[in-house]
């Protein structure tokens, strides 16, 4: 078993390739996965190492002319000393299909380590077909870019990596990478339960004139089987007018908005657990559905509104050397709904440990995997800050 980079009673961090580390984790040991893998072609995360050649050389990569596979980003040589560049990071594959296949391999292991009732929440962004790896003038749409200078830095980091790519679509095509991955996972047996639109009210402006600016990313909810853990109540949105609920309606043995749907009603699929808390306004007379009944519909559920599959969540700046951390609001919602109390949350692409922060805020155990140990250091600083805040509040 790989030696953890860090471990205590509630947090375990591993350094290494997600696929390789996952193969060493026990079967059915994780209750929830919330992750945002590196997007295809958007950034070099600095995990490459040079083998052979002159150790004092600054190493300038040049893509190999021979064909490469999805795991063989190492097919690059230094222009100056012929050292060989090895890299196991995700997102620098030569073709979209190579990227999809690598994620599929990771999900094979995720299926094994995930309990049968577990959930997977997968955040993926899209990109356009361009002159590889993208000209500086072409906007890139990573989730947390805070300005054009940051975007240019990310683009140039990919260019400097010297990865040779095959253009599979004519230039300017939206690649559709999130859906390519989702459909591939469906074919592998995963159940796609939701395609959630993460709407970004403060998305970075794009200087484009021949298309609309992008304002969203996708978040997929995937499960192993049809019945799985999901607690909708904890993520319901408060009602705008809770006092409008009928105090005389009895739900789960309690009256009005102070009641709730008990476990028996949920198991039986009681109709009161749906959109309407009372069916009395609905006529059973054929052809009379549009006639006024004199009874008001009560569309609000006593515990709040289902948040739906469009989440308006602003991006949050992270003043660290990791530009692609999604806002903590996303994993907080995913873990609250998709992980039982005292469960284990896994992020195979841990990065700055935003998922870990959410897991610890909700008192779940966290396992994080990342190639770059520097990102683990960032995550540990953030987790330590959370621990200190809790101590002061206690």
C-alpha positions in Angstrom: 0.0 0.0 0.0 1.3 3.5 -0.9 2.5 5.5 2.1 0.1 8.4 2.7 1.4 11.9 2.2 -0.6 12.8 5.3 -3.0 10.9 7.6 -4.9 11.5 10.8 -8.2 10.3 12.1 -10.3 12.1 9.5 -8.1 12.9 6.6 -5.9 10.8 4.3 -3.9 12.2 1.4 -2.1 10.2 -1.2 0.4 11.4 -3.8 0.3 9.6 -7.1 -1.6 8.7 -10.2 -5.3 8.4 -9.3 -5.7 5.1 -11.1 -2.7 3.5 -9.4 -3.6 4.7 -5.9 -7.2 3.6 -6.3 -6.2 0.0 -7.1 -4.7 -0.2 -3.6 -7.9 1.0 -1.8 -10.2 -1.6 -0.2 -13.4 -2.6 -1.9 -16.6 -0.8 -0.9 -14.7 1.6 1.4 -16.1 4.9 0.1 -19.6 6.3 0.4 -19.4 9.3 -1.9 -17.1 10.7 -4.6 -17.1 14.4 -5.4 -14.5 15.4 -7.9 -13.5 17.8 -10.7 -10.7 16.3 -12.8 -8.4 18.5 -14.8 -10.2 19.6 -17.9 -8.8 18.5 -21.3 -6.2 20.9 -22.7 -6.6 23.8 -20.3 -3.6 23.7 -18.1 -0.3 22.0 -17.3 -0.2 21.3 -13.6 3.5 21.0 -13.4 3.8 17.3 -12.5 6.2 16.3 -15.3 9.8 15.2 -14.6 12.8 14.8 -16.9 14.7 11.6 -17.2 18.2 11.4 -18.6 20.0 14.1 -20.5 21.8 17.0 -18.8 20.6 17.6 -15.2 21.7 21.3 -15.5 19.6 21.9 -18.7 16.5 24.0 -18.4 14.8 21.6 -20.8 12.6 22.8 -23.6 10.0 20.2 -24.6 9.2 19.3 -28.2 6.4 17.0 -29.1 7.4 13.7 -30.6 6.5 12.9 -34.2 5.5 9.4 -33.3 1.9 8.5 -32.3 1.1 8.8 -28.6 -1.5 7.1 -26.5 -3.6 8.6 -23.7 -1.1 7.5 -21.0 2.0 8.3 -23.0 2.4 12.0 -22.6 6.0 11.1 -22.0 6.7 10.9 -25.8 8.6 14.2 -25.6 12.2 15.1 -25.7 14.2 18.1 -24.7 15.3 20.2 -27.7 18.6 20.8 -26.1 19.8 17.7 -24.3 17.5 14.9 -25.4 16.2 14.2 -21.9 12.8 12.5 -21.9 9.7 14.1 -20.3 7.5 11.8 -18.2 4.1 12.9 -17.0 1.1 11.1 -15.7 -1.2 14.0 -15.3 -4.7 14.0 -16.7 -5.9 16.7 -19.3 -2.8 16.7 -21.6 -3.9 13.6 -23.7 -3.3 14.0 -27.4 -7.0 13.4 -28.3 -10.4 13.8 -26.6 -10.9 10.0 -26.8 -7.6 9.4 -25.0 -8.9 11.7 -22.2 -12.2 9.9 -22.1 -10.5 6.5 -21.9 -8.3 7.5 -19.0 -11.2 8.7 -17.0 -13.1 5.5 -17.8 -10.2 3.5 -16.3 -10.4 5.6 -13.2 -14.1 5.0 -12.9 -13.6 1.2 -13.1 -11.7 1.5 -9.8 -14.2 4.0 -8.4 -17.0 1.5 -9.0 -15.0 -1.1 -7.0 -14.2 1.1 -4.0 -17.6 2.7 -3.9 -20.4 1.1 -1.7 -23.4 -0.2 -3.7 -25.5 2.7 -2.5 -22.8 5.3 -3.1 -23.0 8.4 -5.3 -20.5 10.0 -7.7 -20.6 13.8 -8.4 -18.5 14.6 -11.5 -17.8 18.3 -12.5 -16.4 18.8 -16.0 -15.8 21.8 -18.2 -15.7 22.0 -22.0 -13.3 23.6 -24.5 -13.0 24.4 -28.2 -11.0 22.9 -30.9 -8.2 25.3 -31.7 -4.6 25.3 -32.9 -3.1 23.1 -30.2 -2.7 24.0 -27.4 -4.6 27.2 -28.0 -3.4 30.7 -29.0 -3.0 33.3 -26.3 -5.8 35.3 -27.9 -8.3 32.4 -27.7 -10.2 32.6 -24.4 -10.2 29.5 -22.3 -13.1 28.8 -20.0 -11.7 27.3 -16.8 -14.1 27.5 -13.9 -12.3 29.9 -11.6 -10.2 32.2 -13.8 -10.1 35.6 -12.3 -8.8 37.6 -15.3 -7.3 37.4 -18.7 -3.8 37.4 -17.3 -4.4 34.2 -15.4 -6.1 32.7 -18.5 -3.0 33.5 -20.6 -0.7 31.9 -18.0 -2.7 28.7 -18.1 -2.7 28.6 -21.9 1.0 29.2 -22.1 1.7 26.5 -19.6 0.0 24.0 -21.9 2.0 25.3 -24.9 5.2 24.9 -23.0 4.4 21.3 -22.2 5.0 20.5 -25.9 2.1 18.0 -26.0 1.3 16.9 -29.6 -2.4 16.8 -30.2 -4.4 15.6 -33.1 -7.2 18.0 -34.2 -10.3 15.7 -34.3 -12.7 18.5 -35.2 -12.4 21.6 -37.4 -11.3 24.7 -35.5 -13.8 26.6 -33.4 -15.9 23.5 -32.6 -17.2 23.0 -29.1 -15.8 19.6 -28.2 -18.6 18.5 -25.9 -16.1 16.8 -23.5 -18.5 16.5 -20.5 -21.1 14.6 -22.5 -18.4 12.5 -24.2 -17.3 11.3 -20.8 -20.9 10.9 -19.5 -22.0 8.8 -22.4 -18.9 6.6 -22.1 -19.6 6.0 -18.4 -23.2 5.2 -19.3 -22.0 2.5 -21.7 -19.8 1.2 -18.9 -22.8 0.6 -16.8 -23.0 3.7 -14.7 -26.5 5.2 -14.1 -26.6 8.9 -15.1 -29.2 10.4 -12.7 -28.7 14.1 -13.2 -26.9 16.5 -15.5 -26.8 19.6 -13.3 -26.0 23.0 -14.8 -23.7 25.0 -12.7 -24.6 28.5 -13.6 -21.8 31.0 -12.8 -23.3 34.5 -12.2 -19.7 36.0 -12.1 -18.2 34.0 -15.0 -15.1 35.5 -16.6 -16.0 37.7 -19.6 -15.0 36.3 -23.0 -13.8 38.7 -25.8 -15.7 36.8 -28.5 -18.0 38.3 -31.2 -19.2 35.3 -33.2 -20.7 33.2 -30.3 -22.2 33.6 -26.9 -20.1 33.8 -23.8 -20.1 30.7 -21.6 -21.8 30.9 -18.2 -22.0 27.4 -17.1 -20.4 24.0 -16.5 -21.9 20.6 -16.0 -22.0 18.4 -12.9 -23.1 14.8 -13.3 -24.7 12.6 -10.6 -23.8 9.0 -11.3 -24.7 5.8 -9.3 -23.9 2.1 -9.5 -27.5 0.9 -9.0 -31.1 2.2 -9.1 -31.4 2.5 -5.3 -28.8 4.6 -3.5 -28.3 7.0 -0.7 -29.8 10.4 -1.3 -31.1 12.9 1.2 -33.1 15.6 -0.6 -34.3 17.3 2.6 -30.9 18.6 3.7 -30.5 20.6 0.5 -34.0 21.9 0.0 -34.4 25.6 -0.5 -36.4 27.5 2.2 -39.9 28.4 1.2 -40.5 32.1 0.4 -43.8 32.0 2.2 -43.8 29.1 4.7 -46.8 30.6 6.5 -49.0 30.0 3.4 -49.0 26.3 4.0 -52.3 24.9 5.3 -52.0 24.3 9.0 -54.7 21.6 8.8 -52.8 19.3 6.4 -51.5 16.3 8.3 -48.2 14.9 7.0 -46.4 12.0 8.7 -48.6 12.3 11.8 -47.9 16.1 12.2 -49.8 19.2 11.2 -48.8 21.9 8.8 -45.4 23.2 8.1 -44.1 22.0 11.4 -44.5 18.4 10.2 -42.6 16.4 7.7 -42.6 13.2 5.7 -41.8 10.3 7.9 -39.6 7.3 6.9 -42.6 5.1 6.3 -44.2 7.5 3.9 -40.9 7.8 2.0 -40.5 4.0 1.7 -44.1 3.6 0.5 -43.7 6.4 -2.0 -46.6 8.3 -0.4 -47.9 10.9 -2.8 -47.6 13.5 -0.1 -43.8 13.3 -0.7 -44.2 14.8 -4.2 -44.7 18.3 -5.5 -48.1 18.8 -3.9 -48.8 18.3 -0.2 -52.5 17.9 -0.7 -54.4 16.2 -3.6 -57.8 17.5 -2.6 -57.9 20.4 -5.2 -57.5 17.8 -8.0 -60.8 16.7 -9.6 -61.3 13.1 -10.6 -64.1 14.0 -13.1 -63.0 13.4 -16.7 -62.8 16.7 -18.6 -63.0 18.8 -15.5 -59.3 19.3 -14.9 -59.4 22.9 -16.0 -62.5 24.0 -14.1 -62.0 26.1 -10.9 -62.5 24.0 -7.8 -62.6 26.8 -5.2 -59.7 25.2 -3.4 -56.1 26.6 -3.5 -53.3 24.4 -4.6 -50.4 24.1 -2.0 -47.4 23.6 -4.2 -44.8 24.2 -1.5 -43.4 21.1 0.3 -43.3 21.8 4.1 -39.5 21.1 4.2 -38.7 23.4 1.3 -38.2 23.4 -2.4 -36.3 20.9 -4.4 -33.2 22.9 -5.6 -33.6 21.5 -9.1 -30.8 20.9 -11.6 -29.7 24.5 -12.3 -27.4 25.7 -9.5 -26.5 29.4 -9.5 -23.2 29.5 -7.6 -20.6 32.1 -7.9 -16.9 31.2 -8.4 -14.6 32.0 -5.5 -11.0 33.2 -5.8 -8.3 31.0 -4.4 -5.1 32.9 -3.6 -2.9 29.9 -4.0 -0.9 28.3 -6.9 -4.0 26.3 -8.0 -6.3 28.2 -10.4 -8.9 25.5 -11.0 -10.5 24.9 -7.6 -14.3 24.9 -7.8 -16.3 26.8 -5.1 -16.9 24.9 -1.9 -20.6 25.4 -2.2 -20.7 22.6 -4.9 -19.2 19.8 -2.9 -21.0 20.9 0.3 -24.3 20.3 -1.5 -23.2 17.1 -3.1 -21.8 15.6 0.1 -24.8 16.7 2.2 -27.2 15.0 -0.2 -25.1 12.0 -1.4 -23.1 10.9 1.6 -24.6 9.4 4.8 -23.5 10.9 8.2 -20.1 9.6 9.3 -19.5 8.4 5.7 -16.2 8.5 3.7 -15.8 11.0 0.9 -13.2 10.5 -1.9 -11.7 12.9 -4.4 -9.3 11.2 -6.8 -8.2 14.6 -8.2 -7.9 16.4 -4.8 -6.0 19.5 -5.9 -6.4 22.2 -3.3 -8.7 19.9 -1.2 -11.9 21.9 -1.7 -13.9 18.6 -1.5 -11.9 17.8 1.7 -12.9 21.2 3.2 -16.6 20.4 2.5 -16.3 16.9 3.8 -14.8 18.1 7.1 -17.3 20.9 7.5 -20.0 18.2 7.3 -18.0 15.8 9.6 -17.3 13.2 7.0 -14.0 11.4 6.6 -11.9 12.5 3.6 -9.5 10.7 1.2 -7.7 12.8 -1.4 -5.4 11.8 -4.2 -3.2 14.1 -6.3 -0.1 13.8 -8.4 1.3 17.1 -7.1 2.3 17.1 -3.5 2.4 20.9 -3.5 -1.4 20.9 -3.9 -1.6 18.7 -0.9 0.3 21.3 1.0 -2.2 23.9 -0.1 -5.0 21.7 1.0 -3.5 21.0 4.4 -3.1 24.8 5.0 -6.8 25.3 4.2 -7.9 22.3 6.3 -5.7 23.6 9.2 -7.4 27.0 8.9 -10.8 25.3 9.2 -9.6 23.3 12.3 -8.5 26.6 13.9 -11.8 28.2 13.2 -13.7 25.4 14.8 -11.5 25.5 17.9 -12.1 29.2 18.3 -15.9 28.7 17.9 -16.0 25.8 20.4 
